[in-house]
Amino acid sequence: KPLHDAATVKRVVVATYRRAEVLRETLARLAAQRLPAARFEVIVADDGSPDDTPDMVAAVTPHMPYALRYLRHDNRGPGYTENEGIRAARGDLVLLMADDIWAAPDMLEQHLATHARHPA
């Protein structure tokens, strides 16, 4: 899925571990954002989940309106996982969220608006 230039695209990093069904809902809520899907990308950073997280993400990826990338590494803990996701995010604006945050439809719009009002 094409993305606009890095300055206008928001990267959303979702750190996860062993919560495939919760993550499925989180990704669905991100798909329902009012911000156009071409304006953001979602990166799932998986901390070596032993459940069916990899298969679930692979199954939903083709159906998401936004670009979705999946990263996986051996279990190293939440801090390591969050940092891996942030490192993979190409761009200046990254929103880090947990896998159990179910976003309101205007979350990404509001986040961008706040940064526009307060760029520092």
Secondary structure, DSSP 8 states (H G I E B T S, - for coil): -----GGG-EEEEEEESS-HHHHHHHHHHHHT-SS-GGGEEEEEEE---SSSHHHHHHHHGGG-SSEEEEEE-S---HHHHHHHHHHH--SS-EEEEETT----TTHHHHHHHHHHH---
